[in-house]
Amino acid sequence: MLSQVINNIGEASSSSDDNVCCNGCLCDRRAPPYFECVCVDTFDHCPASCNSCVCTRSNPPQCRCTDKTQGRCPVTECRS
């Protein structure tokens, strides 16, 4: 699988990013109280809230946010 790392720092976000949310947020609960969390969803672009993203070179691309944050998902979680 070919992939590339994309940094969103300094790039303009598109209006479609306003609706991006994460269904699959995983947090490592082995080291409380500062759990490291990551979104495991794939997107067709890098969400604006993501600083570092890995995308395949397929068409359409499949992108994953590689940010890790403490105690919360790096991409806004979807509401049920």
PAZAPA-4460 file (N, C-alpha, C; in steps of 0.05 Angstrom, whole numbers, plus 32768, in hexadecimal, padded with zeros to 4 digits):
% residues 80
    n_x    n_y    n_z   ca_x   ca_y   ca_z    c_x    c_y    c_z   seq   type   mol
   8011   7FE9   8000   8000   8000   8000   8012   8019   8000     1      M     A
   800E   802A   7FED   801D   8043   7FEC   800E   8058   7FFD     2      L     A
   801D   8067   800C   8010   807C   801C   8022   8094   801E     3      S     A
   8017   80AA   8027   8026   80C2   802B   801C   80D0   8044     4      Q     A
   802D   80DF   8051   8026   80EE   8068   8020   810A   8060     5      V     A
   8009   8114   8069   8001   812F   8063   7FFE   813F   807D     6      I     A
   800A   8156   807E   8006   8168   8095   7FF3   817E   808E     7      N     A
   7FDF   8182   809F   7FCA   8196   809A   7FD2   81B2   80A6     8      N     A
   7FE9   81B4   80B2   7FF0   81CD   80BF   7FF3   81E3   80AA     9      I     A
   7FE4   81F9   80AD   7FE6   820F   809A   7FD5   820C   8081    10      G     A
   7FC7   81F6   807E   7FB7   81F2   8066   7F9A   81FB   806C    11      E     A
   7F8D   8206   8058   7F71   820E   805C   7F5F   81F5   805D    12      A     A
   7F4C   81F6   806F   7F3A   81DF   8071   7F22   81E4   805F    13      S     A
   7F17   81CE   8055   7F00   81D0   8044   7EE7   81CF   8055    14      S     A
   7ED0   81D8   804A   7EB7   81D9   8059   7EAD   81BD   805F    15      S     A
   7EB5   81A9   8050   7EAC   818D   8055   7EB7   8183   8070    16      S     A
   7ECD   818F   807A   7ED9   8186   8093   7EC7   818B   80AB    17      D     A
   7EB5   819E   80A8   7EA3   81A5   80BE   7E92   818D   80C6    18      D     A
   7E8D   817A   80B4   7E7C   8163   80BA   7E8C   814A   80C0    19      N     A
   7EA7   814B   80C0   7EB7   8134   80C5   7EB6   812C   80E3    20      V     A
   7EB1   8112   80E8   7EB1   8109   8103   7EBD   80EC   8103    21      C     A
   7EC3   80E3   811B   7ED0   80C9   811E   7EBD   80B5   812C    22      C     A
   7EB9   809E   811E   7EA9   8089   812A   7EBA   8076   813B    23      N     A
   7ED3   8074   8135   7EE5   8061   8142   7EFC   806E   8150    24      G     A
   7EF7   8078   8168   7F0D   8084   8177   7F16   8070   818C    25      C     A
   7F30   806A   818B   7F3C   8056   819D   7F4F   8065   81B0    26      L     A
   7F4C   805F   81CA   7F5D   806A   81DF   7F6C   8054   81ED    27      C     A
   7F86   8059   81F1   7F97   8046   8200   7F92   804B   821E    28      D     A
   7F85   8039   822B   7F7E   803D   8247   7F93   8031   825A    29      R     A
   7FAA   802A   8250   7FBE   801D   8261   7FCE   8031   8272    30      R     A
   7FCD   804B   826B   7FDE   805E   8279   7FCD   8076   8283    31      A     A
   7FBA   8071   8296   7FAA   8087   82A0   7FBB   809B   82AF    32      P     A
   7FB3   80B4   82B2   7F9A   80BF   82A9   7F9B   80CB   828D    33      P     A
   7FB2   80CA   827F   7FB5   80D6   8265   7FB3   80C2   824F    34      Y     A
   7F9C   80B9   8247   7F98   80A5   8233   7F9F   80B1   8217    35      F     A
   7FAE   80A3   8207   7FB3   80AC   81EC   7F9D   80A1   81DA    36      E     A
   7F91   80B3   81CB   7F7A   80AC   81B9   7F81   80B1   819C    37      C     A
   7F76   80A1   818B   7F7A   80A3   816E   7F60   809C   8160    38      V     A
   7F5A   80A9   8149   7F43   80A2   8139   7F4B   808E   8124    39      C     A
   7F3D   8077   8122   7F44   8062   810F   7F33   8063   80F6    40      V     A
   7F22   8076   80F3   7F11   8079   80DB   7F23   8080   80C3    41      D     A
   7F19   807A   80AA   7F26   8083   8092   7F14   8098   8085    42      T     A
   7F20   80AC   8079   7F12   80C2   806C   7F1C   80C5   804F    43      F     A
   7F0D   80D4   803F   7F16   80D8   8023   7F28   80F1   8021    44      D     A
   7F2E   80FD   8038   7F3F   8115   8039   7F49   8117   8056    45      H     A
   7F5C   8128   805B   7F65   812C   8077   7F53   8140   8085    46      C     A
   7F47   8138   809C   7F36   814B   80AA   7F46   8164   80B3    47      P     A
   7F39   817B   80B3   7F47   8194   80BB   7F51   8193   80D8    48      A     A
   7F43   8183   80E9   7F4B   8182   8105   7F64   8170   8109    49      S     A
   7F6D   8163   80F4   7F84   8151   80F6   7F9D   815E   80ED    50      C     A
   7FB2   815D   80FD   7FCC   816A   80F6   7FDD   8158   80E5    51      N     A
   7FDB   813E   80E8   7FEB   812B   80D8   7FD9   8115   80CE    52      S     A
   7FDB   810F   80B4   7FC9   80FC   80A8   7FD9   80EA   8094    53      C     A
   7FD1   80D1   8092   7FDD   80BF   807E   7FC8   80B7   806A    54      V     A
   7FCE   80BA   8050   7FBA   80B4   803B   7FC6   80A0   8028    55      C     A
   7FB6   808E   801E   7FBE   807D   8008   7FBE   808D   7FEE    56      T     A
   7FCB   8084   7FDA   7FCC   8092   7FC0   7FB6   8087   7FAE    57      R     A
   7FA3   8079   7FB9   7F8D   806E   7FA8   7F7A   8085   7FA1    58      S     A
   7F68   807F   7F8F   7F54   8093   7F87   7F38   8087   7F8C    59      N     A
   7F29   8091   7F9F   7F2F   80A7   7FB1   7F42   809F   7FC7    60      P     A
   7F51   80B2   7FD2   7F64   80AB   7FE7   7F55   80A2   8001    61      P     A
   7F63   8092   8010   7F59   808A   802B   7F6C   8095   803F    62      Q     A
   7F63   80A8   804F   7F74   80B6   8062   7F6D   80AF   807F    63      C     A
   7F82   80AE   808F   7F7F   80A9   80AC   7F8E   80BF   80BB    64      R     A
   7F81   80CA   80CF   7F8E   80DE   80E0   7FA1   80CF   80F3    65      C     A
   7FBA   80D7   80F4   7FCD   80C9   8105   7FD3   80D8   811F    66      T     A
   7FC3   80ED   8124   7FC7   80FC   813D   7FC0   80EB   8155    67      D     A
   7FCE   80EE   816B   7FC7   80E2   8184   7FC3   80F8   8198    68      K     A
   7FAD   80F7   81A6   7FA7   810C   81BA   7FA2   80FF   81D5    69      T     A
   7FA4   810E   81EA   7FA1   8103   8205   7F84   8108   820E    70      Q     A
   7F76   80F1   8213   7F5C   80F2   8220   7F45   80F8   820E    71      G     A
   7F49   80FD   81F4   7F33   8103   81E2   7F3B   80FA   81C6    72      R     A
   7F27   80F7   81B5   7F2D   80EF   8199   7F37   8107   818A    73      C     A
   7F4C   8104   8179   7F57   811B   816A   7F43   8126   8156    74      P     A
   7F30   8116   814C   7F1B   811F   813A   7F01   811E   814A    75      V     A
   7EF0   8132   8147   7ED7   8132   8156   7EC8   8118   8153    76      T     A
   7EBF   810D   816A   7EB1   80F3   8169   7E95   80F7   815E    77      E     A
   7E8B   80E4   814F   7E70   80E5   8145   7E5C   80DF   815C    78      C     A
   7E46   80EC   815A   7E31   80E7   816E   7E1E   80D3   8164    79      R     A
   7E16   80C1   8176   7E04   80AB   816E   7DE9   80B4   8166    80      S     A
***
